[in-house]
Structure formats: C-alpha cells, structure tokens
Amino acid sequence: MVWPFARTADEALVVEKLANDHLRAVADIHAQTFSRPWTDGEIEDLMHTHSNWAFVARSADRPERVAGFTMLRTAVDEAEILTIAVK
C-alpha cells in the first residue's frame, strides 16, 4: 500500500503516543476530515486528560509526516473512541 505522504510503497509507519510535536499535523488532519474541527489547543487539552489516550501513525523516517491518529477515553473496563482520522 502506498500511503498518501509516502515517497515509496515500502515507507515504514510507526504508531506511538501523540506528542506535542504532532499537534499541528493532527489538527490539520482533523480539519480536513470533520466539519467542526478541533483546534490544536483542544487536542492538547484532551491529550493531557488523565483518562484519555492519543496515538499517531507516522513515517518511521520522517516524524513530521503524520498519516493519521486516534484519541480514546477509558473508564473502568470500557473504552470510547473520541475521534479517528487519516490523511
């Protein structure tokens, strides 16, 4: 599969916890995907909430190339996807 940002079909992806370095890219992807996008400040607030988790899929070689992300909230033995989007 060729990812939208990849230069080659074999560009590796890494999934990791969302970091402040990813906020702008994640906010851009969210804005392109949803009619009421979250700002990078709203995303940052959610990512620092105790019960929330956020992950990005990005290029292994170029961390600024974010392919997508998800945010979820956990409560006791349940989890809820808050948002998910790909470029």
DSSP file (Angstrom, degrees, kcal/mol; ACC not computed):
  #  RESIDUE AA STRUCTURE BP1 BP2  ACC     N-H-->O    O-->H-N    N-H-->O    O-->H-N    TCO  KAPPA ALPHA  PHI   PSI    X-CA   Y-CA   Z-CA
    1    1 A M              0   0    0      0, 0.0     2,-0.6     0, 0.0     0, 0.0   0.000 360.0 360.0 360.0 138.3    0.0    0.0    0.0
    2    2 A V        -     0   0    0      8,-0.1     7,-0.1     5,-0.0     8,-0.1  -0.902 360.0-141.1-100.6 118.5    1.3    3.5   -0.8
    3    3 A W    >   -     0   0    0     -2,-0.6     3,-1.3     5,-0.3     8,-0.1  -0.447  24.9-110.0 -75.0 152.9    0.4    5.9    2.0
    4    4 A P  T 3  S+     0   0    0      0, 0.0    -1,-0.1     0, 0.0    63,-0.0   0.763 117.8  36.9 -58.0 -27.9   -0.6    9.4    0.9
    5    5 A F  T 3  S+     0   0    0     60,-0.1     2,-0.1     2,-0.0    62,-0.0   0.514  93.7 112.6-100.5  -6.7    2.5   11.0    2.2
    6    6 A A    <   -     0   0    0     -3,-1.3     3,-0.1     1,-0.1    -4,-0.0  -0.371  52.5-158.1 -75.9 144.1    4.9    8.2    1.3
    7    7 A R  S    S+     0   0    0      1,-0.1     2,-0.3    -2,-0.1    -1,-0.1   0.730  83.7  24.6 -85.7 -26.2    7.6    8.6   -1.4
    8    8 A T  S >  S-     0   0    0      1,-0.0     3,-1.3    -5,-0.0    -5,-0.3  -0.919  81.2-115.2-135.6 162.1    7.8    4.8   -1.8
    9    9 A A  T 3  S+     0   0    0     -2,-0.3    -6,-0.1     1,-0.2    -1,-0.0   0.703 112.9  54.8 -69.6 -18.8    5.4    1.9   -1.2
   10   10 A D  T 3   +     0   0    0     -8,-0.1     2,-0.3     2,-0.1    -1,-0.2   0.213  69.9 135.6-103.3  16.7    7.7    0.5    1.5
   11   11 A E    <   -     0   0    0     -3,-1.3     2,-0.1     1,-0.1    -8,-0.1  -0.504  55.2-126.5 -65.9 125.7    7.9    3.5    3.7
   12   12 A A        -     0   0    0     -2,-0.3    48,-2.9     1,-0.0    49,-0.4  -0.440  17.3-146.8 -79.3 145.4    7.5    2.2    7.2
   13   13 A L  E     -A   59   0A   0     46,-0.2     2,-0.4    -2,-0.1    46,-0.2  -0.841   5.7-157.8-108.6 149.5    5.0    3.6    9.7
   14   14 A V  E     -A   58   0A   0     44,-2.9    44,-2.7    -2,-0.3     2,-0.5  -0.982   5.3-151.7-123.6 136.7    5.3    3.9   13.4
   15   15 A V  E     +A   57   0A   0     -2,-0.4     2,-0.3    42,-0.2    42,-0.2  -0.952  34.0 147.8-108.3 126.6    2.4    4.0   15.9
   16   16 A E  E     -A   56   0A   0     40,-2.0    40,-2.7    -2,-0.5     3,-0.1  -0.926  51.9 -68.7-149.1 170.1    3.2    5.9   19.1
   17   17 A K  E     -A   55   0A   0     -2,-0.3    38,-0.3    38,-0.2     2,-0.1  -0.375  61.4 -99.5 -63.0 141.6    1.7    8.1   21.7
   18   18 A L        -     0   0    0     36,-2.5     2,-0.3    52,-0.2    36,-0.1  -0.424  45.0-166.6 -63.0 131.9    0.7   11.6   20.5
   19   19 A A    >   -     0   0    0     -2,-0.1     3,-2.1    -3,-0.1     4,-0.5  -0.790  37.0-103.8-118.1 163.1    3.4   14.2   21.4
   20   20 A N  G >  S+     0   0    0      1,-0.3     3,-1.2    -2,-0.3     4,-0.4   0.811 118.3  66.5 -55.5 -30.7    3.3   18.0   21.3
   21   21 A D  G 3  S+     0   0    0      1,-0.2     4,-0.3     2,-0.1    -1,-0.3   0.736 101.2  49.8 -62.3 -22.1    5.4   17.8   18.1
   22   22 A H  G <> S+     0   0    0     -3,-2.1     4,-2.7     1,-0.1     5,-0.3   0.537  82.0  95.9 -93.8  -8.2    2.4   16.2   16.3
   23   23 A L  H <> S+     0   0    0     -3,-1.2     4,-2.8    -4,-0.5     5,-0.2   0.879  84.0  47.0 -56.1 -47.2   -0.3   18.7   17.4
   24   24 A R  H  > S+     0   0    0     -4,-0.4     4,-2.2     1,-0.2    -1,-0.2   0.930 115.0  46.2 -62.6 -45.8   -0.3   20.9   14.3
   25   25 A A  H  > S+     0   0    0     -4,-0.3     4,-2.3     2,-0.2    -1,-0.2   0.905 114.2  48.4 -63.8 -41.6   -0.3   17.9   11.9
   26   26 A V  H  X S+     0   0    0     -4,-2.7     4,-2.6     2,-0.2    -2,-0.2   0.913 111.1  50.0 -65.6 -43.2   -3.1   16.2   13.9
   27   27 A A  H  X S+     0   0    0     -4,-2.8     4,-2.3    -5,-0.3    -1,-0.2   0.884 110.5  51.2 -62.9 -38.2   -5.2   19.4   13.9
   28   28 A D  H  X S+     0   0    0     -4,-2.2     4,-1.7    -5,-0.2    -2,-0.2   0.922 111.1  46.9 -64.3 -44.3   -4.7   19.7   10.1
   29   29 A I  H  X S+     0   0    0     -4,-2.3     4,-0.9     1,-0.2    -2,-0.2   0.915 112.7  50.0 -63.4 -42.3   -5.9   16.2    9.5
   30   30 A H  H >X S+     0   0    0     -4,-2.6     4,-2.5     1,-0.2     3,-0.6   0.905 109.4  51.7 -62.6 -41.3   -8.8   16.7   11.8
   31   31 A A  H 3< S+     0   0    0     -4,-2.3    -1,-0.2     1,-0.2    -2,-0.2   0.836 109.9  49.0 -65.2 -33.2   -9.7   19.9   10.0
   32   32 A Q  H 3< S+     0   0    0     -4,-1.7    -1,-0.2    -5,-0.1    -2,-0.2   0.661 118.2  41.1 -78.2 -15.8   -9.6   18.1    6.6
   33   33 A T  H << S+     0   0    0     -4,-0.9     2,-0.3    -3,-0.6    -2,-0.2   0.785 110.5  48.5-103.2 -34.3  -11.8   15.3    8.0
   34   34 A F     <  -     0   0    0     -4,-2.5    -1,-0.1    -5,-0.1    51,-0.0  -0.844  65.0-137.5-118.9 148.1  -14.6   17.0   10.1
   35   35 A S  S    S+     0   0    0     -2,-0.3    -1,-0.1     1,-0.3    -4,-0.0   0.777 107.8  39.9 -71.8 -26.4  -16.9   19.9    9.6
   36   36 A R  S    S-     0   0    0     -6,-0.1    -1,-0.3    -3,-0.0    -5,-0.0  -0.757  90.5-165.5-119.9  82.6  -16.3   21.1   13.1
   37   37 A P        -     0   0    0      0, 0.0     2,-0.3     0, 0.0    -6,-0.1  -0.303  17.8-120.4 -72.7 152.2  -12.6   20.5   13.6
   38   38 A W        -     0   0    0    -11,-0.1    -7,-0.1     1,-0.1    -8,-0.1  -0.662  27.5-123.8 -83.7 144.4  -10.8   20.6   16.9
   39   39 A T     >  -     0   0    0     -2,-0.3     4,-2.4     1,-0.1     5,-0.2  -0.382  26.3-107.2 -79.2 165.9   -8.0   23.1   17.3
   40   40 A D  H  > S+     0   0    0      1,-0.2     4,-2.3     2,-0.2     5,-0.1   0.839 122.9  55.7 -63.8 -29.7   -4.5   22.1   18.3
   41   41 A G  H  > S+     0   0    0      2,-0.2     4,-2.4     1,-0.2    -1,-0.2   0.901 107.5  47.2 -66.8 -41.5   -5.3   23.6   21.8
   42   42 A E  H  > S+     0   0    0      2,-0.2     4,-2.3     1,-0.2    -2,-0.2   0.910 113.0  49.2 -65.5 -41.4   -8.4   21.4   22.2
   43   43 A I  H  X S+     0   0    0     -4,-2.4     4,-2.5     1,-0.2    -2,-0.2   0.916 110.7  50.5 -63.3 -42.7   -6.4   18.3   21.1
   44   44 A E  H  X S+     0   0    0     -4,-2.3     4,-1.3     2,-0.2    -2,-0.2   0.913 109.5  50.7 -62.0 -43.0   -3.7   19.2   23.5
   45   45 A D  H  < S+     0   0    0     -4,-2.4     3,-0.4     1,-0.2     4,-0.2   0.927 112.7  46.4 -60.1 -44.9   -6.2   19.6   26.4
   46   46 A L  H >< S+     0   0    0     -4,-2.3     3,-1.3     1,-0.2    -1,-0.2   0.886 108.7  55.3 -64.7 -38.3   -7.7   16.2   25.6
   47   47 A M  H 3< S+     0   0    0     -4,-2.5    -1,-0.2     1,-0.3    -2,-0.2   0.763 108.4  48.6 -69.1 -23.2   -4.3   14.5   25.3
   48   48 A H  T 3< S+     0   0    0     -4,-1.3     2,-0.4    -3,-0.4    -1,-0.3   0.349  83.5 112.1 -98.8   6.2   -3.4   15.7   28.8
   49   49 A T  S X  S-     0   0    0     -3,-1.3     3,-1.9    -4,-0.2    -3,-0.0  -0.663  75.5-123.6 -79.2 134.1   -6.6   14.5   30.4
   50   50 A H  T 3  S+     0   0    0     -2,-0.4    -1,-0.1     1,-0.3    -4,-0.0   0.807 105.5  40.0 -49.4 -44.6   -5.9   11.6   32.8
   51   51 A S  T 3  S+     0   0    0     22,-0.0    23,-2.8     2,-0.0     2,-0.3   0.406  99.0  93.8 -92.6   3.5   -8.3    9.0   31.2
   52   52 A N  E <   - B   0  73A   0     -3,-1.9     2,-0.4    21,-0.2    21,-0.2  -0.711  52.2-166.6 -99.8 149.7   -7.6    9.9   27.6
   53   53 A W  E     - B   0  72A   0     19,-3.1    19,-3.0    -2,-0.3     2,-0.4  -0.976   2.7-170.9-130.7 143.6   -5.2    8.3   25.2
   54   54 A A  E     - B   0  71A   0     -2,-0.4   -36,-2.5    17,-0.2     2,-0.3  -0.999   3.6-178.2-140.4 136.7   -3.9    9.5   21.9
   55   55 A F  E     -AB  17  70A   0     15,-2.5    15,-2.2    -2,-0.4     2,-0.3  -0.962   8.7-156.9-133.8 148.8   -1.8    7.8   19.2
   56   56 A V  E     -AB  16  69A   0    -40,-2.7   -40,-2.0    -2,-0.3     2,-0.5  -0.917  11.7-144.7-120.8 151.5   -0.4    8.8   15.9
   57   57 A A  E     +AB  15  68A   0     11,-2.6    10,-3.1    -2,-0.3    11,-1.4  -0.984  39.0 161.3-108.8 123.6    0.7    6.8   12.9
   58   58 A R  E     -AB  14  66A   0    -44,-2.7   -44,-2.9    -2,-0.5     8,-0.2  -0.891  45.6 -77.3-140.1 166.9    3.7    8.5   11.3
   59   59 A S  E     -A   13   0A   0      6,-2.2   -46,-0.2     3,-0.6     6,-0.2  -0.437  33.3-140.8 -63.9 135.4    6.6    7.9    9.0
   60   60 A A  S    S+     0   0    0    -48,-2.9    -1,-0.1     1,-0.2   -47,-0.1   0.836 102.6  37.7 -66.6 -31.9    9.4    6.0   10.7
   61   61 A D  S    S+     0   0    0    -49,-0.4    -1,-0.2     1,-0.2   -48,-0.1   0.726 123.6  37.9 -92.6 -24.4   12.0    8.1    8.9
   62   62 A R    >   -     0   0    0      3,-0.1     3,-2.4     1,-0.1    -3,-0.6  -0.811  63.2-169.8-133.4  91.8   10.2   11.5    9.0
   63   63 A P  T 3  S+     0   0    0      0, 0.0    -1,-0.1     0, 0.0    -4,-0.1   0.729  84.3  65.2 -56.8 -25.2    8.3   12.1   12.2
   64   64 A E  T 3  S+     0   0    0      1,-0.1     2,-1.3    -6,-0.1    -2,-0.0   0.642  81.5  87.3 -73.9 -12.4    6.6   15.2   10.8
   65   65 A R    <   -     0   0    0     -3,-2.4    -6,-2.2    -6,-0.2     2,-0.5  -0.694  63.3-176.9 -90.1  88.4    4.8   13.0    8.3
   66   66 A V  E     -B   58   0A   0     -2,-1.3    -8,-0.3    -8,-0.2     3,-0.1  -0.762  14.7-175.4 -90.9 126.9    1.7   12.0   10.2
   67   67 A A  E     -     0   0A   0    -10,-3.1    20,-3.5    -2,-0.5     2,-0.3   0.741  62.6 -37.4 -91.9 -27.7   -0.6    9.6    8.4
   68   68 A G  E     -BC  57  86A   0    -11,-1.4   -11,-2.6    18,-0.3    -1,-0.3  -0.980  52.1-150.8-179.9 177.7   -3.4    9.5   11.0
   69   69 A F  E     -BC  56  85A   0     16,-2.5    16,-2.3    -2,-0.3     2,-0.3  -0.982   1.7-154.7-160.2 164.3   -4.4    9.5   14.6
   70   70 A T  E     -BC  55  84A   0    -15,-2.2   -15,-2.5    -2,-0.3     2,-0.4  -0.989   3.4-161.4-144.4 150.4   -6.9    8.3   17.2
   71   71 A M  E     +BC  54  83A   0     12,-2.5    11,-2.6    -2,-0.3    12,-1.6  -0.997  16.3 175.6-130.1 137.7   -8.0    9.6   20.6
   72   72 A L  E     -BC  53  81A   0    -19,-3.0   -19,-3.1    -2,-0.4     2,-0.4  -0.952  20.9-141.0-140.7 162.0   -9.9    7.5   23.1
   73   73 A R  E     -BC  52  80A   0      7,-2.6     7,-2.7    -2,-0.3     2,-0.4  -0.964  14.3-153.8-123.3 137.9  -11.1    7.7   26.6
   74   74 A T  E     + C   0  79A   0    -23,-2.8     2,-0.3    -2,-0.4     5,-0.2  -0.877  13.1 177.1-112.8 147.0  -11.1    4.9   29.2
   75   75 A A  E >   - C   0  78A   0      3,-2.3     3,-2.2    -2,-0.4     2,-0.4  -0.891  63.2 -53.2-149.5 115.1  -13.4    4.4   32.1
   76   76 A V  T 3  S-     0   0    0     -2,-0.3    -2,-0.0     1,-0.3     0, 0.0  -0.376 125.3 -14.6  54.7-108.6  -13.2    1.3   34.4
   77   77 A D  T 3  S+     0   0    0     -2,-0.4     2,-0.3    -3,-0.1    -1,-0.3   0.069 122.9  81.8-112.1  24.7  -13.4   -1.6   31.9
   78   78 A E  E <   -C   75   0A   0     -3,-2.2    -3,-2.3     2,-0.0     2,-0.3  -0.877  54.4-160.7-125.9 158.5  -14.7    0.3   28.8
   79   79 A A  E     -C   74   0A   0     -2,-0.3     2,-0.4    -5,-0.2    -5,-0.2  -0.992   3.6-161.6-137.1 145.6  -13.1    2.5   26.1
   80   80 A E  E     -C   73   0A   0     -7,-2.7    -7,-2.6    -2,-0.3     2,-0.6  -0.995  19.9-130.2-128.4 128.4  -14.7    5.0   23.8
   81   81 A I  E     -C   72   0A   0     -2,-0.4    -9,-0.3    -9,-0.2     3,-0.1  -0.688  21.0-174.7 -76.5 121.7  -13.2    6.3   20.6
   82   82 A L  E     -     0   0A   0    -11,-2.6     2,-0.3    -2,-0.6   -10,-0.2   0.870  66.4 -19.5 -83.3 -41.7  -13.4   10.1   20.7
   83   83 A T  E     -C   71   0A   0    -12,-1.6   -12,-2.5     2,-0.0    -1,-0.4  -0.975  54.6-173.6-162.7 154.2  -12.1   10.6   17.2
   84   84 A I  E     +C   70   0A   0     -2,-0.3     2,-0.3   -14,-0.2   -14,-0.2  -0.965  15.5 162.2-151.7 137.3  -10.1    8.9   14.5
   85   85 A A  E     -C   69   0A   0    -16,-2.3   -16,-2.5    -2,-0.3     2,-0.3  -0.990  18.3-159.0-157.3 148.7   -8.9   10.3   11.2
   86   86 A V  E      C   68   0A   0     -2,-0.3   -18,-0.3   -18,-0.2   -19,-0.1  -0.934 360.0 360.0-127.6 154.5   -6.4    9.5    8.4
   87   87 A K              0   0    0    -20,-3.5   -19,-0.1    -2,-0.3   -20,-0.0   0.462 360.0 360.0 -74.2 360.0   -4.8   11.7    5.9
